[in-house]
Amino acid sequence: MRTQVGIVGAGPAGLLLSHLLALRGVDSVVVETRSRAYCEARQRAGVLEDGSVRLLRESGLAGRLDRQGLEHGGIYLQFAGERHHIDFRALTGGRTVTVYAQTEIVKDLIAQRLADGAAVHFDVSDTEVDRLTSDRPVLCYTDADGTRQEITCDAIAGCDGFHGICRPAMPAEVLTVWEREYPYAWLGILADVPPSTDELIYAHHRNGFALHSLRGPAVSRLYLQVDPAERVGDWPDQRIWDELARRFELPGWELKQGPVMDKGITPMRSFVSAPMRYGRLFLAGDAAHIVPPTGAKGLNLAMADVAVLAPALDALLKGDERPADAYSAACLNRVWRSTHFSWWMTTMLHRTPGADEMEAELQLSQLRYVTSSRAAAMSLAENYTGYRAQPSGAGLT
Ligand SMILES: Cc1cc2nc3c(=O)[nH]c(=O)nc-3n(C[C@H](O)[C@H](O)[C@H](O)COP(=O)(O)OP(=O)(O)OC[C@H]3O[C@@H](n4cnc5c(N)ncnc54)[C@H](O)[C@@H]3O)c2cc1C
């Protein structure tokens, strides 16, 4: 078999890349180990920067997003028994974020790719990539019927997430890796109950962090900081609701409770691997970098990577190597900004197990500063809605 770009992974990065390449007339094949139903049901991110919304709109993918997405002009920060609003619109000249679940984006992308007649192969196994430094790299896999397949490509995109096979296919000596594991995890639930808030609430509490997010007018997404060693079985539904109510407690405000539809524990990690290219293999999204979800950046970074990669691959196939050569550095600039912002939000809001009272006071001081200084709040708002570097230094002297 033959294609121009072989894509490993049908997450947001792989599917969106396949679509963006098709808009440029570039042919691709996507291979995915999981089933279509599994990919469409996997609960993950839900907050889109305005740049991500614009990208989906400009590439003709925003029909449902524009009807069902919820535009948010800020977030709440809660600590020391008070809830403060950070007004993104006022702080950034009108910028917002949009709440639209990653599951819905994946559904929209799969539907569009299949309607366009694209090759998206689910339920594959034993994926391998080879001959990466040649101009004919190969992608091999066993298809759902058990037949071994080999596709000769012009380039391969590793969009196969943190546990995929593409990053390990790069020689270890060409990679530099930065990694930090946090001493806490998130217990997340999806609940069949209308949200108790109009915008996300990030709560710092002596028992640990809590986040009230949402997935639509009738569905809430809520998280609790827990020990990474905890198991979902340790947390019956009522124990979760009681702890959420404790961490969000505020006079005159009530947390609505309802049936829990999904429950899971996510470890927290910062990870960056560079470069994002080896020969004709290009990494994008979680395959190259992971951020803790506190800053709502993982999905946005994956989409930003492929927005750079699609034109770079198009140019490469037409004989211009310069955009492909610049790909890694162009993405890593944004990746490090989001990595810092996600680390900053995470360490400001979570209780570090075993930390002393001094750390707790420093966190409270930072939270008071962010909610009382326009300059500090503006920095949070600019990063949360999606930082765009000003080449000139924005008039700083
Ligand atoms: C449990 C969880 C919760 C999260 N919550 C949030 C959140 O609240 N906010 C936020 O911003 N971010 C969150 N994230 C991060 C965000 O969802 C990711 O950044 C985003 O999914 C990255 O997209 P991706 O396409 O790069 O990778 P993925 O979505 O991981 O997609 C990779 C795909 O590759 C497939 N694959 C893997 N190996 C192979 C192989 N060998 N062959 C073929 N296919 C393969 C996988 O099955 C998967 O479908 C969360 C992540 C996780 C894991």
The ligand as a Gaussian input file, in Angstrom:
#p B3LYP/6-31G(d) Opt

LIG

0 1
 C       -7.438000      10.607000      31.464000
 C       -7.062000      11.939000      30.833000
 C       -7.748000      13.107000      31.176000
 C       -7.407000      14.338000      30.585000
 N       -8.086000      15.482000      30.937000
 C       -7.726000      16.657000      30.352000
 C       -8.358000      17.871000      30.686000
 O       -9.250000      17.893000      31.508000
 N       -7.937000      19.015000      30.065000
 C       -6.923000      19.017000      29.124000
 O       -6.589000      20.051000      28.538000
 N       -6.316000      17.890000      28.796000
 C       -6.689000      16.727000      29.376000
 N       -6.067000      15.606000      29.026000
 C       -5.097000      15.716000      27.975000
 C       -5.732000      15.720000      26.588000
 O       -6.864000      14.902000      26.567000
 C       -4.663000      15.257000      25.621000
 O       -3.659000      16.266000      25.629000
 C       -5.159000      15.013000      24.199000
 O       -5.943000      13.835000      24.162000
 C       -3.976000      14.863000      23.236000
 O       -4.416000      14.415000      21.992000
 P       -3.497000      13.451000      21.122000
 O       -4.260000      13.201000      19.867000
 O       -2.128000      13.998000      21.060000
 O       -3.351000      12.110000      21.969000
 P       -4.448000      11.037000      22.393000
 O       -5.775000      11.664000      22.591000
 O       -3.848000      10.258000      23.502000
 O       -4.567000      10.095000      21.100000
 C       -3.579000       9.157000      20.768000
 C       -4.243000       8.002000      20.030000
 O       -3.239000       7.090000      19.593000
 C       -3.703000       5.784000      19.804000
 N       -2.538000       4.889000      19.848000
 C       -1.659000       4.723000      20.869000
 N       -0.723000       3.830000      20.532000
 C       -0.982000       3.438000      19.268000
 C       -0.366000       2.542000      18.372000
 N        0.734000       1.842000      18.731000
 N       -0.894000       2.358000      17.141000
 C       -2.006000       3.060000      16.762000
 N       -2.651000       3.921000      17.584000
 C       -2.135000       4.118000      18.825000
 C       -4.477000       5.872000      21.109000
 O       -5.379000       4.797000      21.287000
 C       -5.179000       7.208000      20.942000
 O       -6.434000       7.082000      20.326000
 C       -6.372000      14.377000      29.630000
 C       -5.676000      13.208000      29.284000
 C       -5.992000      11.988000      29.897000
 C       -5.202000      10.736000      29.540000

